[in-house]
């Protein structure tokens, strides 16, 4: 088991998936197909949010809505981000809802956007009450070919298998008795009982649509926007993760965006082997118990009653979060910035809910999570730019070995070998570098 706040010298051992079971399928992806779909998703997936907040006490909703709209300046056009990437601001049962336009995930760009939005909301006293939610929409507007069903089937089972952990890591309540919003708005009751091992995803979507237990749009993972043009094919491919609680931390929201992107990448990887199973009977029943403790309709107002979630159960949930993030870790390598993973590891130990229970303000939560993110910008001076230009234009090519190239570069820039090494490491962080023996020079990899 992992301990709290490990030092770099005593890093914890990874937690591997417990009892992984993969069911055989006839529609598995070939390795080259998996590479293709991950590359395509990385290019076309956009993740937008619906961010709901309540007005401050004593403030009428129309007045609050008007001032927020004037501050965030929505574009009113899905094809135009505008100044803050917001499509519109509209009334919601809890107060107001802002629809934030989906964009290709790049952590720093996303973070800057959410820092501006959350700063405006906090300055005007917005409250993330239990009546409010934060819905993440995974969109593929430029996708021109259907997605293989096995990818969605594996994503569905990943979300089912790790539903308690996903609910825990995205919880934002402010007391131990109400860590999460109530189940009604993001119900797992149907999702946990429909298995793609027994039904096609089209059949599951149809049953969710006709269910009298859970309104279709209020499922934990909402499939209502999917299309099934033919057997085993999905287009459009639009998913909604409804379970995260309302959140006023830009670092948290940005990191969670990459959590959902990593889940779809892992679903592609697993689709090479078959269908991942939710687990053996006893651990699966325990997952359902944990989820029912976190997500129910038994709390006051719009909250879940989480009084049964003891310290021991919280530790159990933490270990499950670490297992999930260790499983997803290779997918985060693709994002070229480890900040989202580092922030999610912090939230695995202490999600926003536990931080708020401990008395942290939203500003203090931001400060804590910011400390776990990598430095925002890599400082580049005039000499660094000269070095980058020489590499970009191949001005120092035709050199027989890397050592000879390093000696030549240091002499040309009047640098010591040690100073050149530091500058190359800085540039490698920005663009990636490798030695190209055919060209006889260092080259950028991105």
TAFENVEN-V892220 format. One record per residue. N is the residue number from 1. RES is the residue in one letter. PHI is phi in whole degrees, -180 to 180 (NA if undefined). Layout:
N & RES & PHI
N & RES & PHI
This chain:
1 & X & NA
2 & X & -80
3 & X & -96
4 & X & -85
5 & X & 46
6 & X & -65
7 & X & -81
8 & X & -58
9 & X & -83
10 & X & -131
11 & X & -64
12 & X & -71
13 & X & -69
14 & X & -65
15 & X & -106
16 & X & -86
17 & X & -57
18 & X & -73
19 & X & 47
20 & X & -65
21 & X & -123
22 & X & -117
23 & X & -88
24 & X & -71
25 & X & -136
26 & X & -87
27 & X & -108
28 & X & -63
29 & X & -85
30 & X & -75
31 & X & -53
32 & X & -67
33 & X & -68
34 & X & -63
35 & X & -61
36 & X & -61
37 & X & -70
38 & X & -66
39 & X & -65
40 & X & -66
41 & X & -60
42 & X & -62
43 & X & -83
44 & X & -109
45 & X & -69
46 & X & -123
47 & X & -121
48 & X & -110
49 & X & -132
50 & X & -112
51 & X & -104
52 & X & -109
53 & X & -144
54 & X & -101
55 & X & -71
56 & X & -65
57 & X & -59
58 & X & 86
59 & X & -105
60 & X & -72
61 & X & -57
62 & X & -56
63 & X & -67
64 & X & -64
65 & X & -58
66 & X & -65
67 & X & -70
68 & X & -66
69 & X & -61
70 & X & -68
71 & X & -79
72 & X & -86
73 & X & 50
74 & X & -62
75 & X & -81
76 & X & 71
77 & X & -143
78 & X & -62
79 & X & -93
80 & X & -134
81 & X & -66
82 & X & 71
83 & X & -75
84 & X & -130
85 & X & 71
86 & X & -106
87 & X & -76
88 & X & -160
89 & X & -125
90 & X & -141
91 & X & -65
92 & X & -140
93 & X & -56
94 & X & -90
95 & X & 159
96 & X & -135
97 & X & -128
98 & X & -109
99 & X & -95
100 & X & -100
101 & X & -63
102 & X & -66
103 & X & -144
104 & X & -59
105 & X & -68
106 & X & -135
107 & X & -56
108 & X & -67
109 & X & -65
110 & X & -64
111 & X & -63
112 & X & -59
113 & X & -63
114 & X & -72
115 & X & -62
116 & X & -66
117 & X & -65
118 & X & -69
119 & X & -63
120 & X & -62
121 & X & -63
122 & X & -67
123 & X & -62
124 & X & -102
125 & X & 74
126 & X & -59
127 & X & -120
128 & X & -87
129 & X & -78
130 & X & -67
131 & X & -74
132 & X & -100
133 & X & -131
134 & X & -137
135 & X & -105
136 & X & -102
137 & X & -107
138 & X & -93
139 & X & -116
140 & X & -135
141 & X & -64
142 & X & -97
143 & X & -74
144 & X & -113
145 & X & -140
146 & X & -70
147 & X & -85
148 & X & -59
149 & X & -59
150 & X & -61
151 & X & -66
152 & X & -65
153 & X & -61
154 & X & -71
155 & X & -63
156 & X & -56
157 & X & -73
158 & X & -63
159 & X & -66
160 & X & -63
161 & X & -62
162 & X & -108
163 & X & -58
164 & X & -61
165 & X & -68
166 & X & -64
167 & X & -66
168 & X & -68
169 & X & -70
170 & X & -105
171 & X & -77
172 & X & -138
173 & X & -65
174 & X & -122
175 & X & -147
176 & X & -65
177 & X & -85
178 & X & -149
179 & X & -69
180 & X & -132
181 & X & -70
182 & X & -74
183 & X & -66
184 & X & -48
185 & X & -87
186 & X & -153
187 & X & -75
188 & X & -100
189 & X & -60
190 & X & -79
191 & X & -57
192 & X & -69
193 & X & -106
194 & X & -107
195 & X & -110
196 & X & -71
197 & X & -75
198 & X & -114
199 & X & -135
200 & X & -76
201 & X & -67
202 & X & -66
203 & X & -67
204 & X & -64
205 & X & -60
206 & X & -64
207 & X & -69
208 & X & -64
209 & X & -66
210 & X & -95
211 & X & -63
212 & X & -99
213 & X & -88
214 & X & -131
215 & X & -56
216 & X & -52
217 & X & -78
218 & X & -107
219 & X & -76
220 & X & -46
221 & X & -119
222 & X & -90
223 & X & -106
224 & X & -63
225 & X & -91
226 & X & -78
227 & X & -122
228 & X & -126
229 & X & -68
230 & X & -157
231 & X & -62
232 & X & 78
233 & X & -130
234 & X & -130
235 & X & -167
236 & X & -70
237 & X & -115
238 & X & -139
239 & X & -118
240 & X & -127
241 & X & -91
242 & X & -94
243 & X & -80
244 & X & -63
245 & X & -77
246 & X & -58
247 & X & -144
248 & X & -111
249 & X & -106
250 & X & -63
251 & X & -65
252 & X & -65
253 & X & -62
254 & X & -64
255 & X & -65
256 & X & -66
257 & X & -56
258 & X & -76
259 & X & -61
260 & X & -73
261 & X & -67
262 & X & -64
263 & X & -63
264 & X & -70
265 & X & -64
266 & X & -66
267 & X & -61
268 & X & -64
269 & X & -58
270 & X & -66
271 & X & -70
272 & X & -75
273 & X & -113
274 & X & 144
275 & X & -111
276 & X & -68
277 & X & -92
278 & X & -75
279 & X & 125
280 & X & -69
281 & X & -59
282 & X & -67
283 & X & -62
284 & X & -66
285 & X & -63
286 & X & -66
287 & X & -58
288 & X & -66
289 & X & -60
290 & X & -62
291 & X & -66
292 & X & -66
293 & X & -68
294 & X & -83
295 & X & -129
296 & X & -153
297 & X & -109
298 & X & -100
299 & X & -88
300 & X & -73
301 & X & 52
302 & X & -109
303 & X & -101
304 & X & -80
305 & X & -89
306 & X & -109
307 & X & -61
308 & X & -78
309 & X & -83
310 & X & -81
311 & X & -60
312 & X & -66
313 & X & -70
314 & X & -61
315 & X & -64
316 & X & -62
317 & X & -67
318 & X & -59
319 & X & -63
320 & X & -65
321 & X & -64
322 & X & -64
323 & X & -60
324 & X & -62
325 & X & -68
326 & X & -66
327 & X & -65
328 & X & -86
329 & X & -51
330 & X & -60
331 & X & -67
332 & X & -69
333 & X & -61
334 & X & -69
335 & X & -82
336 & X & 60
337 & X & -156
338 & X & -85
339 & X & -56
340 & X & -57
341 & X & -66
342 & X & -62
343 & X & -67
344 & X & -65
345 & X & -65
346 & X & -64
347 & X & -70
348 & X & -67
349 & X & -76
350 & X & -142
351 & X & -63
352 & X & -52
353 & X & -59
354 & X & -70
355 & X & -65
356 & X & -67
357 & X & -62
358 & X & -82
359 & X & 97
360 & X & -68
361 & X & -82
362 & X & -63
363 & X & -66
364 & X & -70
365 & X & -64
366 & X & -59
367 & X & -63
368 & X & -63
369 & X & -69
370 & X & -62
371 & X & -68
372 & X & -93
373 & X & -87
374 & X & -67
375 & X & -54
376 & X & -62
377 & X & -124
378 & X & -89
379 & X & -67
380 & X & -122
381 & X & -101
382 & X & -62
383 & X & -68
384 & X & -59
385 & X & -67
386 & X & -63
387 & X & -63
388 & X & -64
389 & X & -64
390 & X & -61
391 & X & -72
392 & X & -58
393 & X & -95
394 & X & 62
395 & X & -74
396 & X & -114
397 & X & -105
398 & X & 76
399 & X & -93
400 & X & -71
401 & X & -146
402 & X & -62
403 & X & -60
404 & X & -67
405 & X & -65
406 & X & -63
407 & X & -63
408 & X & -65
409 & X & -63
410 & X & -63
411 & X & -66
412 & X & -66
413 & X & -101
414 & X & 57
415 & X & -117
416 & X & -76
417 & X & -56
418 & X & -66
419 & X & -67
420 & X & -61
421 & X & -60
422 & X & -63
423 & X & -68
424 & X & -65
425 & X & -64
426 & X & -64
427 & X & -67
428 & X & -62
429 & X & -62
430 & X & -77
431 & X & -124
432 & X & 79
433 & X & -138
434 & X & -152
435 & X & -86
436 & X & -108
437 & X & -68
438 & X & -67
439 & X & -87
440 & X & 69
441 & X & -162
442 & X & -77
443 & X & -134
444 & X & -77
445 & X & -107
446 & X & -150
